[in-house]
Structure formats: structure tokens, C-alpha cells
Amino acid sequence: MAAQHSPVQTTSKDVKKRDLLRQYGIICVSVEYFQYGGFRYPNLEEAVSQAKRDQYAHESDI
């Protein structure tokens, strides 16, 4: 059975946003964040470093 796709509706706000992007040559890029302990980190290495620090602190408390 083929997957059913619902049509995406374009609002006037979407059209205005698209027009502004074109007018000024602006592009929209996705940003990847890593979340740990309620904080966002710009890269995986920083998130892992914090997780390791937390793990070490927890083990030291035992």
C-alpha cells in the first residue's frame, strides 16, 4: 500500500518569509545542537565532556 501524504499548506506568513529571503539573498540553515542535563551544546564533544564530568562527580560522591 502506498504511503499517503497530506499536502503542505503555504500561509501568507510563509510566502512573506520566502520573499524576504529571496530579496536579501538570505539562506536558512539548520543548526545541530546536542542536549544534555538541560543545556545545549554546539558539538558532541562538549556534551560528552560535560557528561563525563557529571559522571565523575557522581562517582566521587559515592
Secondary structure, 3 states (H helix, E strand, C coil): CCCCCCCCCCCHHHHHHHHHHHHHCCCCCCCCCEEECCEEECCHHHHHHHHHHHHHHHHHHC
